[in-house]
Amino acid sequence: MLLSLLLQVVNAAGLAVMGAGIGAGLVALGAGLGIGRIGGSAMEAIGRQPEASGKIQTAMLIVAALIEGLALFAVVVCLLISFKLQ
């Protein structure tokens, strides 16, 4: 079943759409890992210096928002590639 599906997508447009889908998945995975790492590091930093929690949380939220923006941009680019080729 998987082999027949892969053989149907062998043409150039099909492979490009498949690549765009894989790219969107990798972007989502990378963004999730990045934000998780930011959250973990921020909680560790707050545990070490509770008096600086306000500054740490602000920086954490700004960086998380930037990562989310980049991830959204990358997913939109992958979708545009996918829709352009169909």
PDB file with one MODEL, atoms N, CA, C and O in Angstrom:
MODEL        1
ATOM      1  N   MET A   1       0.831  -1.190   0.000  1.00  0.00           N
ATOM      2  CA  MET A   1       0.000   0.000   0.000  1.00  0.00           C
ATOM      3  C   MET A   1       0.876   1.254   0.000  1.00  0.00           C
ATOM      4  O   MET A   1       0.651   2.175  -0.785  1.00  0.00           O
ATOM      5  N   LEU A   2       1.871   1.283   0.881  1.00  0.00           N
ATOM      6  CA  LEU A   2       2.756   2.440   0.944  1.00  0.00           C
ATOM      7  C   LEU A   2       3.578   2.562  -0.340  1.00  0.00           C
ATOM      8  O   LEU A   2       3.820   3.666  -0.827  1.00  0.00           O
ATOM      9  N   LEU A   3       4.001   1.423  -0.879  1.00  0.00           N
ATOM     10  CA  LEU A   3       4.784   1.447  -2.109  1.00  0.00           C
ATOM     11  C   LEU A   3       3.962   2.007  -3.267  1.00  0.00           C
ATOM     12  O   LEU A   3       4.465   2.803  -4.060  1.00  0.00           O
ATOM     13  N   SER A   4       2.715   1.597  -3.364  1.00  0.00           N
ATOM     14  CA  SER A   4       1.875   2.115  -4.449  1.00  0.00           C
ATOM     15  C   SER A   4       1.627   3.613  -4.283  1.00  0.00           C
ATOM     16  O   SER A   4       1.561   4.349  -5.268  1.00  0.00           O
ATOM     17  N   LEU A   5       1.489   4.062  -3.033  1.00  0.00           N
ATOM     18  CA  LEU A   5       1.320   5.493  -2.782  1.00  0.00           C
ATOM     19  C   LEU A   5       2.568   6.263  -3.186  1.00  0.00           C
ATOM     20  O   LEU A   5       2.476   7.325  -3.802  1.00  0.00           O
ATOM     21  N   LEU A   6       3.728   5.732  -2.843  1.00  0.00           N
ATOM     22  CA  LEU A   6       4.978   6.394  -3.219  1.00  0.00           C
ATOM     23  C   LEU A   6       5.184   6.403  -4.733  1.00  0.00           C
ATOM     24  O   LEU A   6       5.728   7.361  -5.283  1.00  0.00           O
ATOM     25  N   LEU A   7       4.753   5.341  -5.400  1.00  0.00           N
ATOM     26  CA  LEU A   7       4.896   5.302  -6.857  1.00  0.00           C
ATOM     27  C   LEU A   7       3.970   6.295  -7.543  1.00  0.00           C
ATOM     28  O   LEU A   7       4.270   6.760  -8.642  1.00  0.00           O
ATOM     29  N   GLN A   8       2.850   6.625  -6.912  1.00  0.00           N
ATOM     30  CA  GLN A   8       1.942   7.608  -7.499  1.00  0.00           C
ATOM     31  C   GLN A   8       2.507   9.021  -7.405  1.00  0.00           C
ATOM     32  O   GLN A   8       2.168   9.876  -8.223  1.00  0.00           O
ATOM     33  N   VAL A   9       3.360   9.274  -6.423  1.00  0.00           N
ATOM     34  CA  VAL A   9       3.895  10.615  -6.214  1.00  0.00           C
ATOM     35  C   VAL A   9       5.273  10.787  -6.821  1.00  0.00           C
ATOM     36  O   VAL A   9       5.997  11.713  -6.456  1.00  0.00           O
ATOM     37  N   VAL A  10       5.647   9.916  -7.737  1.00  0.00           N
ATOM     38  CA  VAL A  10       7.011   9.950  -8.256  1.00  0.00           C
ATOM     39  C   VAL A  10       7.260  11.163  -9.138  1.00  0.00           C
ATOM     40  O   VAL A  10       8.398  11.623  -9.235  1.00  0.00           O
ATOM     41  N   ASN A  11       6.232  11.692  -9.780  1.00  0.00           N
ATOM     42  CA  ASN A  11       6.480  12.843 -10.655  1.00  0.00           C
ATOM     43  C   ASN A  11       7.008  14.026  -9.843  1.00  0.00           C
ATOM     44  O   ASN A  11       6.917  14.027  -8.616  1.00  0.00           O
ATOM     45  N   ALA A  12       7.551  15.015 -10.514  1.00  0.00           N
ATOM     46  CA  ALA A  12       8.260  16.117  -9.839  1.00  0.00           C
ATOM     47  C   ALA A  12       7.350  16.917  -8.924  1.00  0.00           C
ATOM     48  O   ALA A  12       7.758  17.271  -7.818  1.00  0.00           O
ATOM     49  N   ALA A  13       6.142  17.210  -9.347  1.00  0.00           N
ATOM     50  CA  ALA A  13       5.234  17.997  -8.508  1.00  0.00           C
ATOM     51  C   ALA A  13       4.854  17.213  -7.255  1.00  0.00           C
ATOM     52  O   ALA A  13       4.752  17.782  -6.168  1.00  0.00           O
ATOM     53  N   GLY A  14       4.647  15.924  -7.408  1.00  0.00           N
ATOM     54  CA  GLY A  14       4.291  15.096  -6.254  1.00  0.00           C
ATOM     55  C   GLY A  14       5.405  15.052  -5.225  1.00  0.00           C
ATOM     56  O   GLY A  14       5.152  15.133  -4.023  1.00  0.00           O
ATOM     57  N   LEU A  15       6.628  14.925  -5.692  1.00  0.00           N
ATOM     58  CA  LEU A  15       7.757  14.912  -4.757  1.00  0.00           C
ATOM     59  C   LEU A  15       7.939  16.263  -4.076  1.00  0.00           C
ATOM     60  O   LEU A  15       8.318  16.326  -2.906  1.00  0.00           O
ATOM     61  N   ALA A  16       7.669  17.343  -4.806  1.00  0.00           N
ATOM     62  CA  ALA A  16       7.784  18.671  -4.211  1.00  0.00           C
ATOM     63  C   ALA A  16       6.722  18.875  -3.136  1.00  0.00           C
ATOM     64  O   ALA A  16       7.000  19.453  -2.086  1.00  0.00           O
ATOM     65  N   VAL A  17       5.516  18.404  -3.395  1.00  0.00           N
ATOM     66  CA  VAL A  17       4.455  18.515  -2.399  1.00  0.00           C
ATOM     67  C   VAL A  17       4.788  17.655  -1.178  1.00  0.00           C
ATOM     68  O   VAL A  17       4.567  18.066  -0.040  1.00  0.00           O
ATOM     69  N   MET A  18       5.315  16.473  -1.425  1.00  0.00           N
ATOM     70  CA  MET A  18       5.716  15.609  -0.317  1.00  0.00           C
ATOM     71  C   MET A  18       6.844  16.273   0.490  1.00  0.00           C
ATOM     72  O   MET A  18       6.848  16.201   1.719  1.00  0.00           O
ATOM     73  N   GLY A  19       7.775  16.900  -0.180  1.00  0.00           N
ATOM     74  CA  GLY A  19       8.852  17.612   0.511  1.00  0.00           C
ATOM     75  C   GLY A  19       8.350  18.793   1.316  1.00  0.00           C
ATOM     76  O   GLY A  19       8.850  19.073   2.406  1.00  0.00           O
ATOM     77  N   ALA A  20       7.346  19.494   0.767  1.00  0.00           N
ATOM     78  CA  ALA A  20       6.757  20.622   1.502  1.00  0.00           C
ATOM     79  C   ALA A  20       6.061  20.124   2.759  1.00  0.00           C
ATOM     80  O   ALA A  20       6.136  20.772   3.803  1.00  0.00           O
ATOM     81  N   GLY A  21       5.387  18.988   2.676  1.00  0.00           N
ATOM     82  CA  GLY A  21       4.741  18.413   3.851  1.00  0.00           C
ATOM     83  C   GLY A  21       5.744  17.984   4.907  1.00  0.00           C
ATOM     84  O   GLY A  21       5.540  18.214   6.099  1.00  0.00           O
ATOM     85  N   ILE A  22       6.821  17.363   4.470  1.00  0.00           N
ATOM     86  CA  ILE A  22       7.875  16.964   5.413  1.00  0.00           C
ATOM     87  C   ILE A  22       8.517  18.198   6.030  1.00  0.00           C
ATOM     88  O   ILE A  22       8.828  18.205   7.222  1.00  0.00           O
ATOM     89  N   GLY A  23       8.717  19.233   5.235  1.00  0.00           N
ATOM     90  CA  GLY A  23       9.291  20.481   5.751  1.00  0.00           C
ATOM     91  C   GLY A  23       8.410  21.118   6.809  1.00  0.00           C
ATOM     92  O   GLY A  23       8.907  21.596   7.829  1.00  0.00           O
ATOM     93  N   ALA A  24       7.105  21.127   6.574  1.00  0.00           N
ATOM     94  CA  ALA A  24       6.179  21.698   7.554  1.00  0.00           C
ATOM     95  C   ALA A  24       6.207  20.891   8.847  1.00  0.00           C
ATOM     96  O   ALA A  24       6.143  21.455   9.939  1.00  0.00           O
ATOM     97  N   GLY A  25       6.300  19.580   8.721  1.00  0.00           N
ATOM     98  CA  GLY A  25       6.391  18.739   9.916  1.00  0.00           C
ATOM     99  C   GLY A  25       7.664  18.982  10.707  1.00  0.00           C
ATOM    100  O   GLY A  25       7.639  19.026  11.936  1.00  0.00           O
ATOM    101  N   LEU A  26       8.770  19.139  10.007  1.00  0.00           N
ATOM    102  CA  LEU A  26      10.038  19.410  10.684  1.00  0.00           C
ATOM    103  C   LEU A  26      10.030  20.771  11.369  1.00  0.00           C
ATOM    104  O   LEU A  26      10.605  20.934  12.445  1.00  0.00           O
ATOM    105  N   VAL A  27       9.380  21.741  10.745  1.00  0.00           N
ATOM    106  CA  VAL A  27       9.269  23.071  11.350  1.00  0.00           C
ATOM    107  C   VAL A  27       8.488  22.993  12.651  1.00  0.00           C
ATOM    108  O   VAL A  27       8.888  23.574  13.660  1.00  0.00           O
ATOM    109  N   ALA A  28       7.367  22.269  12.625  1.00  0.00           N
ATOM    110  CA  ALA A  28       6.547  22.135  13.836  1.00  0.00           C
ATOM    111  C   ALA A  28       7.316  21.407  14.933  1.00  0.00           C
ATOM    112  O   ALA A  28       7.239  21.778  16.105  1.00  0.00           O
ATOM    113  N   LEU A  29       8.049  20.383  14.552  1.00  0.00           N
ATOM    114  CA  LEU A  29       8.854  19.641  15.524  1.00  0.00           C
ATOM    115  C   LEU A  29       9.940  20.529  16.127  1.00  0.00           C
ATOM    116  O   LEU A  29      10.140  20.531  17.342  1.00  0.00           O
ATOM    117  N   GLY A  30      10.634  21.274  15.288  1.00  0.00           N
ATOM    118  CA  GLY A  30      11.692  22.158  15.772  1.00  0.00           C
ATOM    119  C   GLY A  30      11.169  23.257  16.674  1.00  0.00           C
ATOM    120  O   GLY A  30      11.797  23.588  17.679  1.00  0.00           O
ATOM    121  N   ALA A  31      10.021  23.827  16.324  1.00  0.00           N
ATOM    122  CA  ALA A  31       9.439  24.880  17.159  1.00  0.00           C
ATOM    123  C   ALA A  31       9.019  24.319  18.514  1.00  0.00           C
ATOM    124  O   ALA A  31       9.233  24.955  19.546  1.00  0.00           O
ATOM    125  N   GLY A  32       8.431  23.148  18.511  1.00  0.00           N
ATOM    126  CA  GLY A  32       8.029  22.530  19.776  1.00  0.00           C
ATOM    127  C   GLY A  32       9.214  22.232  20.667  1.00  0.00           C
ATOM    128  O   GLY A  32       9.172  22.482  21.872  1.00  0.00           O
ATOM    129  N   LEU A  33      10.263  21.701  20.084  1.00  0.00           N
ATOM    130  CA  LEU A  33      11.470  21.420  20.871  1.00  0.00           C
ATOM    131  C   LEU A  33      12.109  22.703  21.388  1.00  0.00           C
ATOM    132  O   LEU A  33      12.565  22.756  22.531  1.00  0.00           O
ATOM    133  N   GLY A  34      12.143  23.725  20.558  1.00  0.00           N
ATOM    134  CA  GLY A  34      12.746  24.995  20.966  1.00  0.00           C
ATOM    135  C   GLY A  34      11.995  25.657  22.109  1.00  0.00           C
ATOM    136  O   GLY A  34      12.599  26.131  23.071  1.00  0.00           O
ATOM    137  N   ILE A  35      10.676  25.685  21.996  1.00  0.00           N
ATOM    138  CA  ILE A  35       9.882  26.323  23.052  1.00  0.00           C
ATOM    139  C   ILE A  35       9.938  25.498  24.330  1.00  0.00           C
ATOM    140  O   ILE A  35       9.971  26.056  25.427  1.00  0.00           O
ATOM    141  N   GLY A  36       9.950  24.186  24.198  1.00  0.00           N
ATOM    142  CA  GLY A  36      10.086  23.341  25.383  1.00  0.00           C
ATOM    143  C   GLY A  36      11.410  23.562  26.097  1.00  0.00           C
ATOM    144  O   GLY A  36      11.478  23.586  27.326  1.00  0.00           O
ATOM    145  N   ARG A  37      12.446  23.721  25.312  1.00  0.00           N
ATOM    146  CA  ARG A  37      13.762  23.969  25.900  1.00  0.00           C
ATOM    147  C   ARG A  37      13.828  25.336  26.570  1.00  0.00           C
ATOM    148  O   ARG A  37      14.437  25.484  27.630  1.00  0.00           O
ATOM    149  N   ILE A  38      13.204  26.328  25.954  1.00  0.00           N
ATOM    150  CA  ILE A  38      13.161  27.664  26.550  1.00  0.00           C
ATOM    151  C   ILE A  38      12.419  27.622  27.877  1.00  0.00           C
ATOM    152  O   ILE A  38      12.869  28.188  28.873  1.00  0.00           O
ATOM    153  N   GLY A  39      11.264  26.936  27.877  1.00  0.00           N
ATOM    154  CA  GLY A  39      10.480  26.844  29.110  1.00  0.00           C
ATOM    155  C   GLY A  39      11.238  26.143  30.220  1.00  0.00           C
ATOM    156  O   GLY A  39      11.221  26.591  31.366  1.00  0.00           O
ATOM    157  N   GLY A  40      11.899  25.052  29.889  1.00  0.00           N
ATOM    158  CA  GLY A  40      12.677  24.322  30.892  1.00  0.00           C
ATOM    159  C   GLY A  40      13.826  25.143  31.448  1.00  0.00           C
ATOM    160  O   GLY A  40      14.068  25.156  32.655  1.00  0.00           O
ATOM    161  N   SER A  41      14.524  25.821  30.564  1.00  0.00           N
ATOM    162  CA  SER A  41      15.642  26.658  31.015  1.00  0.00           C
ATOM    163  C   SER A  41      15.157  27.835  31.861  1.00  0.00           C
ATOM    164  O   SER A  41      15.807  28.219  32.834  1.00  0.00           O
ATOM    165  N   ALA A  42      14.017  28.402  31.485  1.00  0.00           N
ATOM    166  CA  ALA A  42      13.484  29.529  32.257  1.00  0.00           C
ATOM    167  C   ALA A  42      13.062  29.077  33.648  1.00  0.00           C
ATOM    168  O   ALA A  42      13.303  29.783  34.627  1.00  0.00           O
ATOM    169  N   MET A  43      12.436  27.910  33.745  1.00  0.00           N
ATOM    170  CA  MET A  43      12.026  27.421  35.063  1.00  0.00           C
ATOM    171  C   MET A  43      13.242  27.101  35.941  1.00  0.00           C
ATOM    172  O   MET A  43      13.224  27.324  37.152  1.00  0.00           O
ATOM    173  N   GLU A  44      14.286  26.580  35.313  1.00  0.00           N
ATOM    174  CA  GLU A  44      15.519  26.313  36.061  1.00  0.00           C
ATOM    175  C   GLU A  44      16.144  27.621  36.554  1.00  0.00           C
ATOM    176  O   GLU A  44      16.617  27.704  37.687  1.00  0.00           O
ATOM    177  N   ALA A  45      16.140  28.633  35.697  1.00  0.00           N
ATOM    178  CA  ALA A  45      16.703  29.931  36.079  1.00  0.00           C
ATOM    179  C   ALA A  45      15.885  30.585  37.184  1.00  0.00           C
ATOM    180  O   ALA A  45      16.446  31.196  38.094  1.00  0.00           O
ATOM    181  N   ILE A  46      14.558  30.462  37.110  1.00  0.00           N
ATOM    182  CA  ILE A  46      13.711  31.026  38.161  1.00  0.00           C
ATOM    183  C   ILE A  46      13.930  30.290  39.471  1.00  0.00           C
ATOM    184  O   ILE A  46      13.890  30.893  40.543  1.00  0.00           O
ATOM    185  N   GLY A  47      14.163  28.984  39.381  1.00  0.00           N
ATOM    186  CA  GLY A  47      14.465  28.206  40.590  1.00  0.00           C
ATOM    187  C   GLY A  47      15.768  28.634  41.238  1.00  0.00           C
ATOM    188  O   GLY A  47      15.899  28.602  42.462  1.00  0.00           O
ATOM    189  N   ARG A  48      16.723  29.032  40.427  1.00  0.00           N
ATOM    190  CA  ARG A  48      18.014  29.470  40.983  1.00  0.00           C
ATOM    191  C   ARG A  48      17.960  30.894  41.507  1.00  0.00           C
ATOM    192  O   ARG A  48      18.574  31.206  42.527  1.00  0.00           O
ATOM    193  N   GLN A  49      17.226  31.768  40.812  1.00  0.00           N
ATOM    194  CA  GLN A  49      17.129  33.172  41.227  1.00  0.00           C
ATOM    195  C   GLN A  49      15.666  33.611  41.198  1.00  0.00           C
ATOM    196  O   GLN A  49      15.218  34.216  40.223  1.00  0.00           O
ATOM    197  N   PRO A  50      14.931  33.315  42.245  1.00  0.00           N
ATOM    198  CA  PRO A  50      13.504  33.682  42.250  1.00  0.00           C
ATOM    199  C   PRO A  50      13.256  35.184  42.165  1.00  0.00           C
ATOM    200  O   PRO A  50      12.206  35.608  41.683  1.00  0.00           O
ATOM    201  N   GLU A  51      14.192  35.982  42.620  1.00  0.00           N
ATOM    202  CA  GLU A  51      13.988  37.437  42.592  1.00  0.00           C
ATOM    203  C   GLU A  51      14.017  38.002  41.172  1.00  0.00           C
ATOM    204  O   GLU A  51      13.537  39.111  40.942  1.00  0.00           O
ATOM    205  N   ALA A  52      14.574  37.255  40.220  1.00  0.00           N
ATOM    206  CA  ALA A  52      14.655  37.724  38.829  1.00  0.00           C
ATOM    207  C   ALA A  52      13.575  37.091  37.954  1.00  0.00           C
ATOM    208  O   ALA A  52      13.700  37.084  36.729  1.00  0.00           O
ATOM    209  N   SER A  53      12.530  36.565  38.558  1.00  0.00           N
ATOM    210  CA  SER A  53      11.536  35.824  37.781  1.00  0.00           C
ATOM    211  C   SER A  53      10.808  36.700  36.766  1.00  0.00           C
ATOM    212  O   SER A  53      10.469  36.219  35.684  1.00  0.00           O
ATOM    213  N   GLY A  54      10.560  37.955  37.078  1.00  0.00           N
ATOM    214  CA  GLY A  54       9.862  38.842  36.139  1.00  0.00           C
ATOM    215  C   GLY A  54      10.636  39.056  34.860  1.00  0.00           C
ATOM    216  O   GLY A  54      10.075  38.980  33.767  1.00  0.00           O
ATOM    217  N   LYS A  55      11.920  39.323  34.992  1.00  0.00           N
ATOM    218  CA  LYS A  55      12.759  39.538  33.808  1.00  0.00           C
ATOM    219  C   LYS A  55      12.908  38.252  32.999  1.00  0.00           C
ATOM    220  O   LYS A  55      12.911  38.279  31.768  1.00  0.00           O
ATOM    221  N   ILE A  56      13.031  37.123  33.703  1.00  0.00           N
ATOM    222  CA  ILE A  56      13.209  35.835  33.016  1.00  0.00           C
ATOM    223  C   ILE A  56      11.951  35.476  32.237  1.00  0.00           C
ATOM    224  O   ILE A  56      12.030  35.031  31.091  1.00  0.00           O
ATOM    225  N   GLN A  57      10.784  35.670  32.862  1.00  0.00           N
ATOM    226  CA  GLN A  57       9.534  35.348  32.178  1.00  0.00           C
ATOM    227  C   GLN A  57       9.309  36.243  30.969  1.00  0.00           C
ATOM    228  O   GLN A  57       8.828  35.781  29.934  1.00  0.00           O
ATOM    229  N   THR A  58       9.650  37.504  31.092  1.00  0.00           N
ATOM    230  CA  THR A  58       9.494  38.423  29.963  1.00  0.00           C
ATOM    231  C   THR A  58      10.377  37.995  28.793  1.00  0.00           C
ATOM    232  O   THR A  58       9.925  37.945  27.650  1.00  0.00           O
ATOM    233  N   ALA A  59      11.621  37.691  29.083  1.00  0.00           N
ATOM    234  CA  ALA A  59      12.538  37.255  28.024  1.00  0.00           C
ATOM    235  C   ALA A  59      12.073  35.935  27.421  1.00  0.00           C
ATOM    236  O   ALA A  59      12.169  35.733  26.210  1.00  0.00           O
ATOM    237  N   MET A  60      11.567  35.034  28.269  1.00  0.00           N
ATOM    238  CA  MET A  60      11.094  33.742  27.779  1.00  0.00           C
ATOM    239  C   MET A  60       9.916  33.931  26.827  1.00  0.00           C
ATOM    240  O   MET A  60       9.866  33.296  25.774  1.00  0.00           O
ATOM    241  N   LEU A  61       8.980  34.784  27.181  1.00  0.00           N
ATOM    242  CA  LEU A  61       7.812  35.004  26.333  1.00  0.00           C
ATOM    243  C   LEU A  61       8.179  35.664  25.005  1.00  0.00           C
ATOM    244  O   LEU A  61       7.616  35.329  23.963  1.00  0.00           O
ATOM    245  N   ILE A  62       9.117  36.596  25.047  1.00  0.00           N
ATOM    246  CA  ILE A  62       9.547  37.255  23.806  1.00  0.00           C
ATOM    247  C   ILE A  62      10.209  36.260  22.866  1.00  0.00           C
ATOM    248  O   ILE A  62       9.915  36.240  21.671  1.00  0.00           O
ATOM    249  N   VAL A  63      11.094  35.443  23.397  1.00  0.00           N
ATOM    250  CA  VAL A  63      11.783  34.462  22.552  1.00  0.00           C
ATOM    251  C   VAL A  63      10.801  33.407  22.041  1.00  0.00           C
ATOM    252  O   VAL A  63      10.891  32.995  20.885  1.00  0.00           O
ATOM    253  N   ALA A  64       9.872  32.967  22.879  1.00  0.00           N
ATOM    254  CA  ALA A  64       8.875  31.991  22.433  1.00  0.00           C
ATOM    255  C   ALA A  64       8.006  32.572  21.319  1.00  0.00           C
ATOM    256  O   ALA A  64       7.675  31.872  20.362  1.00  0.00           O
ATOM    257  N   ALA A  65       7.640  33.839  21.437  1.00  0.00           N
ATOM    258  CA  ALA A  65       6.841  34.480  20.391  1.00  0.00           C
ATOM    259  C   ALA A  65       7.628  34.584  19.083  1.00  0.00           C
ATOM    260  O   ALA A  65       7.065  34.393  18.005  1.00  0.00           O
ATOM    261  N   LEU A  66       8.908  34.882  19.172  1.00  0.00           N
ATOM    262  CA  LEU A  66       9.734  34.948  17.961  1.00  0.00           C
ATOM    263  C   LEU A  66       9.848  33.579  17.295  1.00  0.00           C
ATOM    264  O   LEU A  66       9.804  33.476  16.069  1.00  0.00           O
ATOM    265  N   ILE A  67       9.993  32.533  18.100  1.00  0.00           N
ATOM    266  CA  ILE A  67      10.064  31.176  17.537  1.00  0.00           C
ATOM    267  C   ILE A  67       8.746  30.803  16.887  1.00  0.00           C
ATOM    268  O   ILE A  67       8.734  30.223  15.802  1.00  0.00           O
ATOM    269  N   GLU A  68       7.642  31.125  17.531  1.00  0.00           N
ATOM    270  CA  GLU A  68       6.326  30.830  16.959  1.00  0.00           C
ATOM    271  C   GLU A  68       6.118  31.583  15.652  1.00  0.00           C
ATOM    272  O   GLU A  68       5.565  31.031  14.701  1.00  0.00           O
ATOM    273  N   GLY A  69       6.556  32.836  15.599  1.00  0.00           N
ATOM    274  CA  GLY A  69       6.435  33.610  14.364  1.00  0.00           C
ATOM    275  C   GLY A  69       7.240  33.004  13.235  1.00  0.00           C
ATOM    276  O   GLY A  69       6.765  32.919  12.103  1.00  0.00           O
ATOM    277  N   LEU A  70       8.445  32.586  13.533  1.00  0.00           N
ATOM    278  CA  LEU A  70       9.286  31.957  12.520  1.00  0.00           C
ATOM    279  C   LEU A  70       8.690  30.636  12.059  1.00  0.00           C
ATOM    280  O   LEU A  70       8.710  30.325  10.868  1.00  0.00           O
ATOM    281  N   ALA A  71       8.164  29.862  12.992  1.00  0.00           N
ATOM    282  CA  ALA A  71       7.552  28.587  12.634  1.00  0.00           C
ATOM    283  C   ALA A  71       6.317  28.798  11.765  1.00  0.00           C
ATOM    284  O   ALA A  71       6.109  28.068  10.796  1.00  0.00           O
ATOM    285  N   LEU A  72       5.503  29.784  12.104  1.00  0.00           N
ATOM    286  CA  LEU A  72       4.320  30.077  11.304  1.00  0.00           C
ATOM    287  C   LEU A  72       4.712  30.505   9.895  1.00  0.00           C
ATOM    288  O   LEU A  72       4.090  30.084   8.919  1.00  0.00           O
ATOM    289  N   PHE A  73       5.734  31.336   9.788  1.00  0.00           N
ATOM    290  CA  PHE A  73       6.211  31.767   8.479  1.00  0.00           C
ATOM    291  C   PHE A  73       6.681  30.575   7.651  1.00  0.00           C
ATOM    292  O   PHE A  73       6.367  30.480   6.465  1.00  0.00           O
ATOM    293  N   ALA A  74       7.425  29.673   8.266  1.00  0.00           N
ATOM    294  CA  ALA A  74       7.949  28.515   7.541  1.00  0.00           C
ATOM    295  C   ALA A  74       6.824  27.579   7.101  1.00  0.00           C
ATOM    296  O   ALA A  74       6.870  27.036   5.997  1.00  0.00           O
ATOM    297  N   VAL A  75       5.823  27.387   7.945  1.00  0.00           N
ATOM    298  CA  VAL A  75       4.695  26.531   7.568  1.00  0.00           C
ATOM    299  C   VAL A  75       3.908  27.168   6.424  1.00  0.00           C
ATOM    300  O   VAL A  75       3.465  26.465   5.515  1.00  0.00           O
ATOM    301  N   VAL A  76       3.732  28.476   6.458  1.00  0.00           N
ATOM    302  CA  VAL A  76       3.026  29.162   5.372  1.00  0.00           C
ATOM    303  C   VAL A  76       3.803  29.020   4.065  1.00  0.00           C
ATOM    304  O   VAL A  76       3.205  28.809   3.010  1.00  0.00           O
ATOM    305  N   VAL A  77       5.110  29.131   4.126  1.00  0.00           N
ATOM    306  CA  VAL A  77       5.925  28.950   2.916  1.00  0.00           C
ATOM    307  C   VAL A  77       5.765  27.530   2.377  1.00  0.00           C
ATOM    308  O   VAL A  77       5.631  27.338   1.169  1.00  0.00           O
ATOM    309  N   CYS A  78       5.778  26.542   3.260  1.00  0.00           N
ATOM    310  CA  CYS A  78       5.587  25.151   2.815  1.00  0.00           C
ATOM    311  C   CYS A  78       4.205  24.955   2.192  1.00  0.00           C
ATOM    312  O   CYS A  78       4.069  24.264   1.182  1.00  0.00           O
ATOM    313  N   LEU A  79       3.187  25.559   2.792  1.00  0.00           N
ATOM    314  CA  LEU A  79       1.842  25.447   2.212  1.00  0.00           C
ATOM    315  C   LEU A  79       1.745  26.153   0.863  1.00  0.00           C
ATOM    316  O   LEU A  79       1.085  25.655  -0.049  1.00  0.00           O
ATOM    317  N   LEU A  80       2.389  27.296   0.730  1.00  0.00           N
ATOM    318  CA  LEU A  80       2.378  27.997  -0.549  1.00  0.00           C
ATOM    319  C   LEU A  80       3.056  27.160  -1.634  1.00  0.00           C
ATOM    320  O   LEU A  80       2.577  27.101  -2.766  1.00  0.00           O
ATOM    321  N   ILE A  81       4.152  26.525  -1.292  1.00  0.00           N
ATOM    322  CA  ILE A  81       4.821  25.640  -2.250  1.00  0.00           C
ATOM    323  C   ILE A  81       3.903  24.501  -2.643  1.00  0.00           C
ATOM    324  O   ILE A  81       3.805  24.139  -3.816  1.00  0.00           O
ATOM    325  N   SER A  82       3.228  23.936  -1.643  1.00  0.00           N
ATOM    326  CA  SER A  82       2.340  22.816  -1.897  1.00  0.00           C
ATOM    327  C   SER A  82       1.176  23.201  -2.801  1.00  0.00           C
ATOM    328  O   SER A  82       0.844  22.465  -3.730  1.00  0.00           O
ATOM    329  N   PHE A  83       0.545  24.359  -2.535  1.00  0.00           N
ATOM    330  CA  PHE A  83      -0.606  24.767  -3.341  1.00  0.00           C
ATOM    331  C   PHE A  83      -0.199  25.280  -4.715  1.00  0.00           C
ATOM    332  O   PHE A  83      -0.971  25.167  -5.668  1.00  0.00           O
ATOM    333  N   LYS A  84       0.979  25.832  -4.831  1.00  0.00           N
ATOM    334  CA  LYS A  84       1.458  26.359  -6.107  1.00  0.00           C
ATOM    335  C   LYS A  84       1.689  25.232  -7.107  1.00  0.00           C
ATOM    336  O   LYS A  84       1.472  25.411  -8.305  1.00  0.00           O
ATOM    337  N   LEU A  85       2.121  24.093  -6.630  1.00  0.00           N
ATOM    338  CA  LEU A  85       2.497  22.989  -7.525  1.00  0.00           C
ATOM    339  C   LEU A  85       1.346  22.085  -7.891  1.00  0.00           C
ATOM    340  O   LEU A  85       1.500  21.228  -8.762  1.00  0.00           O
ATOM    341  N   GLN A  86       0.201  22.242  -7.263  1.00  0.00           N
ATOM    342  CA  GLN A  86      -0.928  21.346  -7.580  1.00  0.00           C
ATOM    343  C   GLN A  86      -1.764  21.890  -8.687  1.00  0.00           C
ATOM    344  O   GLN A  86      -2.751  21.266  -9.079  1.00  0.00           O
TER     345      GLN A  86
ENDMDL
END
